[in-house]
Amino acid sequence: MRYLFLLLGFVLTLQACTLTENIQDGQTAWNLKKYGLAAQLLEKEFSKEDPANDNGALAFQIGRCYLYTGNSSAAASWFKKAIEWEYGSEAILQYAFTLKRLEQYDDAIEQFNEYLKEEPYRRPEINVEINACEQAIAWKARQEDEFERDTYVSNIRVLNSPDADFQLVHAADDLVLFTSSRASATGENKDSWTGNQYYDLFQSTTDRPGSFAVPIPWEAGMNTPYNDGSVVFNSNYSEMYLVRCGSDNKKIDDYCSIYVSYRQPGDTWTEPLELKFFEDSLNLGMPCLSPDDQTLFFIATDPNGEGGSDIYFAKRLLDGWDIPQNAGTSVNSEGNEAFPTFGPDGTFYFSSDGLPGMGGLDIFSANWNGNKFTKVSNLEYPINSGEDDFALLMETRPVGKDTLSMGYFSSGRSGGSGSDDLYQYIRTNKKPRPPVFVLQVRVLRKIYEDSLDVTSKPVDTVYLPGAALSAGLSGAMNILPVFMQGNDPDSIYTAEVNVGETYSLKASMDGFFARSENISTTGWTAAPGDTLVVLYEMVLDQIPTSTTTQIRLNNIYYDFNDTTLRPESFPELDQLVTLLTENPGLTIQINSHTDARGKDSYNQKLSQGRANSVVVYLISKGIAQERLFAKGVGESEPDVIRADVSTPSGVLVPKGTVLTEKFINTFKSNKDDFEFLHQFNRRTTFAVLSDDFRLESETPDDVEVDPAPDDGVRDDTPKED
């Protein structure tokens, strides 16, 4: 921010004016604060490769020249050269600060750490800078998230020029002023520091928020051939305070001072009068009035202050202003504070490069209670950037219904029209974040009434440590990595999913039947910003450890006195197909049972045929024949009641009852009970013979080789069968 440097170092002297055309070396230009010219001359000295030159010191000085003229990229390049020429730790530190201004925060952190290797005693203050870099990274990341972003910044192109344009203020409800060093500024002389035109005030009409006319020089006649700017008005626009630097008097040192002027009839202004706040010669600038017009804030470069430039305030008296007071360390730092202003709600705004920020000057807010400041807060990215950001003006006119606040500020950030540009910001509500849908899957195992019999009645389910779960979009080739449940019951599979998809899950565990499920998220709904967590539990059945344990297949039907499966049986058998597909290591035996009516030999033959029919069906569904065995049991193994049951007439048949022919015949007098009990014995079951089946391919006894033709050319013509 060249205007701030002007206030910090501006003393217009006779020597500076008379030597302008005669400067031949960079050091003289540097001493006269002609930093643009100094950079050019010092670079020539550096390029001579004179052994007498201290190239490290030259590179460092050139870097400072570019820093003072607002060219951070060039400054960083020269500070890096100074490091390469072993100038010392100060070059590393300035390189780190300049990288921070360029928003190269990771590189800046690296250089700050390099500096600490040289100067470890400064760790506390350098850690503040490192933390500020990390905070800046987080601020930028948040605003780059489309659902966290709430502030939008745009360049006010119509007001900006290739030169410096900054500090927008209202001179009336429909008129704004700003400071600019553009070519149309008053006077033919150039500023000795910047090499540009002196600063003047320019005006633009505005009929609504964010709309501005092409600017012209301010018509109030306040511009002089020297630096004019940083103007502020009281609440009814009858008083004006502005800053001027320089005069035609070549025999005195000229400092920047604050002047006051009063509106006269016909919208003219009185000749500005200088406000003498200090006896010593100091640079004063950037005036600001409190909302009640009773306190004047400004900055001063008092060597007895807290740092480079501090914020001061003076209370209005009947005949002028009270003695200024330093605003204190709540807002003033060892660095520079500048551009105080108030928002319509009484919030105080100012810029600082000494408080933790993103690089150069950052805009801060604070509360003012009439005597002191509290609750100082950085306005963050994107209002702030790595370069200088300053001079906030809040929009007081009505704005759109979707706009929470609107304002204007100045910035030297990249992408502008000139060195400093005027920008507009709009703060809105955040875009509603779409709901998040989370699928959680827990794998459980059954607890059986008889812990030694996995065909007994399940009484509970419990968490299964060590269970493996794979998941992925249904039909997708890329299944996600397998998730292993730990010993902690809270260790469950968790994944964010999309609505309207179908996800395939497969759970497995040694000693248990693997199981697959498809979960559809179609129809899942949640409010914006909410997270819907759906817990799905997959229960695994234990594989019987005995090959004699039989698992009943329900709803298996055959034609009367026939081995043909009826279509009603297919759904149950398809579930068995799924089980065998999910557990490719299983080999099973299909057992078909009949009741005791009829001859034993006939029942044996019928049951064998029916078992064979089941095996044929499974093979037709893609199950390898080697995994299937069929056994007709006939009436030789009557069923055992697994849990108490009641017959249709209400007779209790206790658990453990063996349904022998003799027992069932005791119910002959009641046809319904008699048929009911026979039905238990007419059943199809399967037993697990092994769970480690592997389909092995046989090694051929001989390999026939088709020799190549005699001419050495391979014949790739397909052979005919």
C-alpha positions in Angstrom: 0.0 0.0 0.0 2.1 2.9 -1.3 0.0 5.5 0.5 0.8 4.1 3.8 4.5 4.0 3.0 4.1 7.7 1.9 2.8 8.6 5.4 5.5 6.5 7.1 8.4 8.1 5.3 7.2 11.2 3.5 9.3 14.3 4.1 9.4 16.5 0.9 12.7 18.4 1.0 14.4 20.9 -1.3 17.2 18.3 -1.8 14.8 15.7 -3.0 13.4 18.1 -5.6 16.7 19.5 -6.9 18.5 16.2 -7.2 15.8 14.3 -9.1 17.4 14.7 -12.5 21.0 14.2 -11.3 20.8 10.8 -9.4 23.3 8.5 -10.9 23.6 5.7 -8.3 21.2 3.5 -6.5 22.3 4.3 -3.0 21.5 8.0 -3.5 18.1 7.1 -4.9 17.5 4.9 -1.9 18.4 7.6 0.6 16.0 9.9 -1.1 13.3 7.3 -1.0 13.1 7.1 -4.8 12.6 3.3 -4.5 11.5 2.7 -8.1 14.5 4.5 -9.5 16.7 2.9 -6.8 15.7 -0.6 -7.9 16.7 0.1 -11.5 20.1 1.6 -10.6 20.9 -1.1 -8.0 20.1 -3.8 -10.4 22.6 -2.4 -12.8 25.2 -2.4 -10.1 24.4 -6.0 -9.3 24.7 -7.1 -12.9 28.3 -5.7 -13.2 29.6 -8.6 -11.1 32.1 -6.3 -9.5 34.2 -8.3 -6.9 34.0 -5.2 -4.7 30.2 -5.4 -4.6 28.5 -7.1 -1.7 25.9 -8.9 -3.9 24.0 -10.3 -1.0 23.5 -6.8 0.5 22.6 -5.4 -3.0 20.1 -8.2 -3.6 18.5 -7.6 -0.2 18.3 -3.8 -0.8 16.7 -4.3 -4.3 14.2 -6.7 -2.7 13.2 -3.9 -0.2 12.9 -1.4 -3.1 10.4 -3.7 -4.8 8.6 -4.3 -1.5 8.1 -0.6 -0.9 6.8 -0.1 -4.5 4.3 -2.9 -4.1 5.9 -5.5 -6.3 5.9 -8.5 -4.0 6.9 -11.1 -6.8 10.0 -9.2 -7.7 10.8 -8.6 -4.0 10.6 -12.3 -3.3 12.9 -13.1 -6.2 15.6 -10.7 -4.9 15.3 -11.8 -1.3 15.9 -15.4 -2.6 19.0 -14.2 -4.4 20.2 -12.5 -1.2 19.8 -15.9 0.6 21.8 -17.6 -2.2 24.5 -14.9 -1.7 24.5 -15.8 2.0 23.3 -12.4 3.1 22.1 -13.9 6.4 19.0 -14.7 8.4 17.3 -11.3 7.7 17.0 -12.2 4.0 15.4 -15.5 5.0 12.9 -13.7 7.2 12.0 -11.1 4.6 11.7 -13.9 2.0 9.3 -15.7 4.3 7.2 -12.6 4.9 7.1 -11.9 1.1 6.0 -15.4 0.3 3.2 -14.9 2.8 2.1 -11.8 1.0 2.1 -13.9 -2.2 -0.2 -16.4 -0.4 2.5 -19.1 -0.9 1.8 -20.2 2.7 3.4 -23.6 2.7 6.6 -22.2 1.3 6.5 -19.3 3.8 6.2 -21.8 6.7 9.2 -23.6 5.4 11.2 -20.4 5.3 10.1 -19.3 8.8 11.3 -22.6 10.0 14.6 -22.1 8.2 14.9 -18.7 9.9 14.4 -20.3 13.3 17.4 -22.6 12.7 19.4 -19.3 12.5 17.6 -17.4 15.2 15.9 -19.9 17.6 15.5 -17.2 20.3 12.7 -15.6 18.2 10.6 -18.8 18.2 7.5 -17.2 20.0 7.0 -14.4 17.5 7.8 -16.6 14.5 5.4 -19.2 15.7 2.7 -16.5 15.5 3.6 -16.1 11.8 3.5 -19.8 11.2 0.1 -20.1 12.9 -1.2 -17.2 10.8 -0.1 -19.0 7.6 -1.9 -22.1 8.7 -5.0 -20.1 9.6 -4.9 -18.4 6.2 -4.8 -21.8 4.5 -7.9 -22.8 6.5 -9.7 -19.6 5.7 -9.1 -20.0 2.0 -10.1 -23.6 2.1 -13.4 -22.8 3.8 -14.3 -20.2 1.2 -13.4 -22.6 -1.6 -16.0 -25.0 -0.3 -19.2 -24.1 -2.2 -21.3 -24.9 0.9 -19.2 -22.9 3.3 -18.6 -19.9 1.1 -20.6 -16.8 2.2 -18.6 -13.9 0.8 -18.1 -12.9 -2.8 -15.5 -10.2 -3.9 -15.4 -8.5 -7.3 -13.3 -5.7 -8.8 -15.1 -2.4 -9.4 -13.6 -2.0 -12.8 -15.4 1.2 -13.7 -13.6 3.0 -10.9 -10.2 1.5 -11.2 -7.2 2.6 -13.4 -3.7 1.2 -14.1 -2.5 3.3 -11.1 -3.5 3.3 -7.4 -7.2 3.7 -6.6 -8.4 3.3 -3.0 -10.5 4.4 0.0 -14.1 4.9 -1.2 -16.2 7.3 0.9 -19.6 8.9 0.6 -19.6 12.6 0.0 -23.4 12.6 -0.4 -26.0 9.9 -0.6 -25.5 9.6 -4.3 -21.8 10.7 -4.6 -18.6 8.9 -3.6 -15.0 10.0 -3.6 -11.8 8.0 -3.7 -8.1 8.7 -3.8 -6.1 7.9 -7.0 -2.7 8.5 -8.6 -4.1 8.1 -12.2 -2.7 10.1 -15.0 -5.5 12.7 -14.9 -4.5 13.8 -11.4 -3.6 17.4 -10.8 -0.1 18.7 -11.6 2.7 17.7 -13.9 5.3 16.6 -11.2 5.7 13.0 -10.2 5.9 11.6 -6.7 9.5 11.1 -5.8 8.7 7.9 -3.9 6.5 6.0 -6.3 7.4 7.7 -9.6 3.7 8.1 -10.3 1.3 11.1 -10.3 0.6 12.6 -6.9 -2.6 11.5 -5.3 -5.9 13.4 -6.0 -9.5 12.9 -5.0 -11.9 11.7 -7.7 -15.7 11.5 -7.7 -18.3 9.1 -9.0 -22.1 9.3 -8.9 -24.0 6.2 -7.6 -27.7 5.7 -7.8 -27.8 2.3 -6.1 -25.5 -0.1 -4.3 -22.8 -1.4 -6.5 -23.5 0.9 -9.4 -21.0 3.7 -10.2 -20.5 6.2 -13.0 -17.2 6.8 -14.7 -15.1 8.8 -12.3 -13.9 12.4 -12.8 -11.6 14.7 -10.7 -13.5 16.0 -7.7 -15.2 19.2 -8.7 -15.0 20.8 -5.2 -11.6 22.4 -6.0 -9.7 20.6 -3.2 -7.1 18.9 -5.3 -3.6 20.4 -5.3 -0.4 19.7 -7.3 0.7 17.5 -4.4 -0.7 14.5 -2.5 -4.4 14.9 -1.6 -6.6 12.1 -0.2 -8.0 10.2 2.6 -11.1 12.3 3.0 -14.0 11.8 5.4 -17.3 13.7 6.1 -19.4 14.0 9.2 -22.9 12.5 9.3 -24.7 15.3 7.5 -21.8 16.1 5.1 -21.3 19.6 6.5 -17.7 19.0 7.7 -14.8 17.5 5.7 -11.5 16.2 7.0 -8.8 15.4 4.4 -5.1 14.8 4.2 -2.5 16.8 2.3 1.2 16.1 1.8 3.6 18.6 0.2 3.6 22.3 -0.7 5.4 24.8 -2.9 7.6 25.9 0.0 11.0 24.4 -0.8 12.7 25.7 2.4 10.8 23.5 4.9 10.3 19.8 5.4 6.7 18.9 4.4 4.8 16.3 6.4 1.4 14.8 5.8 -1.3 16.7 7.8 -5.0 16.6 8.5 -7.1 19.5 7.3 -10.7 20.5 8.0 -13.1 22.3 5.7 -16.8 23.4 6.1 -19.6 23.4 3.6 -20.8 26.8 2.6 -24.0 27.9 0.8 -24.0 26.9 -2.8 -22.1 23.6 -1.9 -18.7 25.3 -1.8 -16.1 24.6 0.8 -14.0 26.8 3.0 -10.2 26.8 2.6 -8.9 23.8 4.5 -7.3 24.6 7.8 -4.5 22.3 9.2 -5.3 20.6 12.6 -2.3 20.9 14.8 -2.5 17.8 17.0 1.2 17.5 17.8 4.0 20.0 18.5 6.6 17.7 16.9 6.7 17.2 13.2 4.8 14.0 12.5 3.0 12.5 9.6 -0.8 12.3 10.2 -3.5 10.9 8.0 -6.5 8.7 7.4 -9.1 10.7 9.5 -12.3 9.0 10.6 -15.3 10.3 12.7 -17.3 8.3 15.2 -21.0 7.8 14.3 -21.9 10.6 16.7 -19.2 12.9 15.1 -17.8 13.6 18.6 -14.5 11.7 18.2 -11.9 12.0 15.5 -9.7 9.0 14.8 -6.6 9.2 12.7 -3.2 7.6 12.3 0.2 9.1 13.3 3.8 8.1 13.0 4.8 9.1 16.6 8.1 7.4 17.5 6.7 7.1 21.1 3.8 5.0 19.8 3.4 1.2 19.6 4.9 0.8 16.1 5.2 2.2 12.7 1.8 4.0 12.5 -0.7 3.9 15.3 -4.4 4.8 15.6 -5.1 7.9 17.8 -8.3 9.6 18.7 -9.3 13.0 20.0 -12.6 14.1 21.6 -14.4 17.1 20.2 -14.4 20.2 22.4 -16.5 23.4 22.1 -13.6 25.2 20.5 -11.8 22.3 18.7 -10.3 19.0 19.7 -8.9 17.6 22.8 -5.3 16.2 23.1 -5.0 13.0 21.0 -4.7 9.7 22.8 -3.1 6.5 21.5 -5.9 3.9 21.0 -3.9 1.4 22.9 -2.5 -2.1 22.3 -5.9 -3.7 21.7 -5.7 -2.3 18.2 -2.1 -0.9 17.9 0.8 -3.3 17.3 4.5 -3.1 16.6 3.5 -3.0 13.0 1.3 -0.5 11.1 -2.3 0.3 11.8 -4.2 2.4 9.3 -7.5 3.4 7.7 -9.9 3.5 10.7 -13.6 3.7 9.8 -17.0 2.9 11.4 -19.8 0.7 10.0 -23.5 1.7 10.3 -24.0 -0.5 13.4 -21.1 1.2 15.2 -18.5 -1.5 14.5 -15.0 -0.1 14.2 -12.9 -1.3 11.3 -9.2 -0.8 10.7 -6.2 -2.3 8.9 -3.1 -3.8 10.4 0.0 -5.6 9.3 1.2 -6.2 12.9 -1.7 -8.3 14.1 -1.8 -11.9 12.9 -3.1 -11.9 9.3 -2.8 -13.2 5.8 0.3 -11.2 4.7 0.2 -7.4 4.3 -2.4 -5.2 5.8 -5.6 -7.1 6.8 -8.9 -5.5 7.7 -10.0 -6.1 11.3 -13.2 -5.3 13.2 -13.4 -4.2 16.9 -15.9 -2.9 19.4 -15.5 0.7 20.6 -17.2 1.7 23.9 -16.2 5.4 23.8 -12.9 4.9 25.5 -11.3 1.6 24.5 -11.5 -1.2 22.0 -12.4 -4.8 22.6 -13.1 -8.0 20.5 -10.6 -7.4 17.7 -11.3 -9.9 14.9 -9.8 -10.5 11.5 -12.4 -10.3 8.6 -10.7 -13.3 7.0 -10.5 -14.4 3.3 -11.7 -13.3 0.8 -12.0 -9.7 2.1 -8.4 -10.1 3.2 -5.7 -11.5 1.0 -1.9 -11.9 1.2 -1.4 -8.3 -0.1 -2.6 -5.1 1.5 -6.4 -4.9 2.2 -7.7 -1.7 3.7 -10.2 1.1 3.9 -13.6 -0.7 4.4 -16.8 1.2 3.6 -20.0 -0.5 4.6 -23.0 0.0 2.3 -25.8 1.7 4.2 -28.4 1.8 1.5 -31.0 -1.1 1.1 -29.5 -4.1 -0.6 -31.1 -7.3 -2.1 -33.1 -9.6 0.1 -30.6 -12.4 -0.3 -27.7 -10.1 0.7 -26.7 -10.0 4.4 -24.2 -7.2 4.0 -22.4 -5.3 1.3 -19.4 -3.0 1.3 -16.3 -1.7 -0.5 -12.7 -1.9 0.3 -9.3 -1.4 -1.3 -6.7 -4.1 -2.1 -3.3 -4.6 -3.7 -4.1 -8.2 -4.5 -3.2 -9.7 -7.9 -5.7 -9.6 -10.7 -6.5 -5.9 -10.3 -6.3 -3.1 -12.8 -3.5 -1.3 -11.0 -1.3 -1.3 -7.9 -4.3 -0.8 -5.5 -7.9 -1.3 -6.7 -11.3 -0.7 -5.3 -13.4 -3.9 -4.7 -16.9 -4.7 -3.7 -17.9 -7.6 -1.4 -21.3 -9.2 -0.8 -22.0 -11.5 2.1 -24.9 -13.9 1.7 -26.3 -17.0 3.5 -24.3 -20.1 2.8 -25.6 -22.4 0.1 -27.5 -25.2 1.8 -25.3 -28.3 2.1 -27.1 -31.3 0.7 -27.9 -34.0 3.2 -25.3 -36.7 3.9 -26.4 -40.3 3.9 -24.3 -42.8 5.8 -24.7 -46.5 5.7 -23.4 -48.5 8.7 -23.2 -52.2 8.7 -22.8 -54.5 11.7 -22.2 -58.2 11.4 -23.9 -60.4 14.1 -24.1 -64.1 14.9 -27.1 -66.1 16.2 -27.2 -67.4 19.7 -29.2 -70.7 19.8 -31.4 -72.2 22.4 -29.2 -75.2 22.4 -25.7 -73.9 22.2 -24.5 -77.3 20.8 -27.2 -77.5 18.1 -27.2 -74.8 15.4 -30.5 -76.0 14.1 -32.2 -75.2 17.4 -34.3 -72.1 17.9 -32.3 -68.8 17.7 -32.8 -66.8 20.9 -30.6 -63.8 20.4 -27.9 -62.1 18.2 -24.5 -60.8 19.3 -21.7 -58.8 17.7 -19.3 -61.0 15.7 -15.6 -60.0 16.1 -13.4 -60.7 13.2 -16.2 -60.8 10.6 -15.2 -59.5 7.2 -17.4 -57.2 5.2 -17.0 -56.1 1.6 -19.2 -53.5 0.0 -19.6 -51.7 -3.3 -22.1 -50.5 -5.9 -24.3 -53.3 -7.1 -22.9 -54.7 -10.3 -19.7 -52.7 -10.0 -16.5 -54.5 -10.7 -14.5 -52.6 -8.1 -15.5 -53.9 -4.6 -14.2 -51.7 -1.8 -11.5 -53.0 0.4 -12.6 -55.6 2.9 -13.5 -54.2 6.3 -12.6 -56.4 9.4 -14.7 -56.0 12.5 -12.6 -55.5 15.6 -13.2 -56.6 19.2 -15.0 -53.4 20.0 -18.8 -53.6 19.2 -18.5 -50.0 18.0 -16.1 -51.2 15.3 -18.5 -51.3 12.4 -18.4 -50.6 8.7 -19.3 -46.9 7.9 -19.5 -45.3 4.5 -21.1 -42.3 2.8 -23.6 -43.4 0.1 -25.6 -41.8 -2.6 -29.4 -41.8 -2.8 -30.9 -43.8 -5.6 -28.2 -46.5 -5.7 -28.1 -50.1 -4.8 -25.1 -51.4 -2.7 -24.0 -55.0 -2.5 -22.8 -56.2 0.9 -21.1 -59.5 1.7 -20.3 -60.7 5.2 -18.2 -63.7 6.0 -16.4 -65.4 8.9 -14.7 -68.8 9.3 -17.2 -71.3 10.6 -20.2 -69.3 9.4 -22.2 -69.2 6.2 -21.3 -66.1 4.2 -24.2 -63.9 3.4 -24.8 -61.3 0.7 -27.4 -58.5 0.7 -28.4 -55.7 -1.6 -29.3 -52.4 0.1 -31.2 -49.8 -1.9 -31.0 -46.1 -0.9 -33.9 -45.1 -3.1 -36.3 -43.0 -1.1 -33.9 -42.0 1.6 -34.5 -38.3 2.5 -33.1 -35.8 5.0 -33.2 -32.1 5.5 -30.4 -29.9 4.0 -27.3 -30.1 6.1 -28.5 -33.1 8.1 -26.8 -36.5 8.2 -28.9 -39.5 8.0 -27.3 -42.6 9.4 -28.9 -46.0 8.5 -27.7 -49.0 10.5 -28.1 -52.4 8.8 -27.3 -55.6 10.6 -26.3 -58.8 8.8 -26.8 -62.0 10.8 -24.6 -65.0 10.0 -25.6 -68.6 10.7 -23.0 -71.0 12.1 -22.0 -73.9 9.9 -22.8 -77.2 11.6 -19.6 -78.9 12.8 -21.2 -82.4 12.4 -21.9 -83.9 9.0 -24.9 -85.6 10.5 -26.6 -82.3 11.4 -29.4 -81.6 9.0 -30.8 -78.2 8.0 -34.4 -78.3 7.0 -35.5 -76.8 3.7 -39.1 -75.5 4.0 -41.7 -75.4 1.3 -40.2 -78.1 -0.9 -43.1 -79.8 -2.8 -43.3 -82.7 -5.3 -46.1 -84.1 -7.4 -48.0 -86.9 -5.7 -46.1 -90.1 -5.7 -43.6 -88.5 -8.0 -40.1 -87.1 -7.9 -40.9 -84.0 -10.0 -40.4 -80.7 -8.2 -43.3 -78.4 -8.1 -42.8 -74.7 -9.0 -43.7 -73.7 -5.4 -40.4 -75.2 -4.4 -38.2 -73.0 -6.5 -38.0 -69.9 -4.2 -36.7 -72.0 -1.3 -34.2 -73.8 -3.6 -33.1 -70.5 -5.1 -32.1 -69.4 -1.6 -30.0 -72.5 -1.3 -28.4 -71.6 -4.6 -27.6 -68.2 -3.2 -26.1 -69.8 -0.1 -23.9 -72.1 -2.2 -22.8 -69.3 -4.4 -21.9 -67.1 -1.5 -20.0 -70.0 0.1 -18.1 -71.6 -2.8 -16.2 -73.9 -0.4 -19.3 -75.8 0.7 -20.1 -79.4 -0.3 -23.5 -80.6 0.8 -25.7 -83.6 0.8 -29.4 -83.3 -0.1 -31.5 -85.7 2.1 -35.0 -86.5 1.2 -37.4 -88.0 3.8 -40.8 -89.6 3.6 -43.4 -90.5 6.2 -43.9 -94.0 7.4 -46.9 -94.9 5.3 -46.2 -97.3 2.4 -43.5 -99.9 1.9 -40.0 -99.2 3.0 -38.5 -100.1 -0.4 -40.9 -97.8 -2.2 -40.3 -94.9 0.2 -36.5 -95.4 -0.2 -36.7 -95.3 -4.0 -39.1 -92.3 -4.0 -36.9 -90.3 -1.6 -33.8 -91.0 -3.6 -35.4 -89.7 -6.8 -36.6 -86.6 -5.0 -33.1 -85.9 -3.6 -31.8 -86.4 -7.1 -34.3 -83.8 -8.4 -33.1 -81.2 -6.0 -29.5 -81.8 -7.0 -30.4 -81.6 -10.7 -32.1 -78.2 -10.1 -29.1 -76.9 -8.2 -26.8 -77.9 -11.1 -29.0 -76.2 -13.5 -28.5 -73.0 -11.6 -24.7 -73.2 -11.9 -23.7 -75.1 -8.8 -20.8 -77.5 -9.6 -21.9 -81.2 -9.5 -18.8 -82.0 -7.5 -20.2 -80.1 -4.6 -23.5 -81.9 -4.5 -24.6 -85.3 -3.2 -28.1 -86.8 -3.0 -29.4 -89.4 -0.4 -32.8 -90.9 -0.2 -33.5 -91.6 3.5 -37.0 -92.9 3.1 -38.8 -93.3 6.4 -35.6 -94.4 8.3 -35.0 -91.1 10.1 -38.1 -89.8 11.8 -38.0 -86.1 12.7 -37.5 -84.8 16.2 -39.6 -81.9 17.5 -37.2 -78.9 18.0 -39.6 -76.9 20.1 -43.0 -77.5 21.8 -45.8 -77.6 19.2 -49.6 -78.0 19.4 -51.6 -80.2 17.0 -54.7 -78.7 15.3 -56.8 -80.1 18.1 -54.6 -78.5 20.8 -52.6 -81.5 21.9 -49.1 -80.4 23.1 -46.2 -82.3 21.5 -43.2 -81.5 23.7 -39.7 -80.6 22.4 -37.5 -83.7 21.8 -40.4 -86.0 20.8 -39.3 -88.5 18.1 -42.1 -88.8 15.5 -42.0 -92.5 15.0 -44.7 -94.4 13.2 -45.9 -95.8 16.5 -46.2 -92.4 18.1 -48.0 -90.9 15.2 -50.5 -93.8 15.0 -51.7 -92.8 18.4 -53.4 -89.9 16.7 -55.2 -91.9 14.1 -58.5 -91.0 15.6 -58.0 -87.4 14.7 -57.3 -87.1 11.0 -56.1 -83.5 11.2 -53.6 -84.2 14.0 -52.5 -87.4 12.2 -51.7 -85.6 8.9 -50.1 -82.7 10.8 -47.5 -85.0 12.4 -46.8 -87.0 9.3 -46.0 -83.7 7.5 -43.1 -83.2 9.8 -41.5 -86.4 8.5 -42.0 -85.5 4.9 -39.1 -83.1 4.5 -36.0 -82.2 2.5 -32.8 -81.3 4.4 -29.2 -80.7 3.6 -26.1 -81.5 5.6 -22.7 -79.7 5.2 -20.1 -82.3 4.3 -17.2 -79.8 4.1 -16.5 -76.0 3.8 -13.2 -76.1 2.1 -14.1 -77.4 -1.4 -11.7 -76.4 -4.1 -12.3 -77.2 -7.7 -9.0 -78.6 -9.0 -8.0 -78.8 -12.6 -6.2 -81.9 -13.8 -2.7 -81.7 -15.3 -2.8 -83.2 -18.8 -0.8 -86.3 -19.5 0.5 -85.0 -22.8 0.7 -81.6 -24.6 0.4 -81.6 -28.4 2.4 -79.0 -30.1 1.4 -77.7 -33.6 4.7 -77.3 -35.4 5.3 -74.2 -37.5 5.4 -74.5 -41.3 8.7 -75.3 -42.9 9.0 -71.8 -44.4 9.2 -70.3 -40.9 6.0 -68.4 -41.3 3.5 -69.1 -38.5 0.1 -70.2 -39.8 -2.6 -68.4 -37.8 -5.5 -69.7 -40.0 -8.2 -71.2 -37.7 -8.6 -75.0 -37.9 -11.8 -76.4 -39.1 -13.6 -78.8 -36.8 
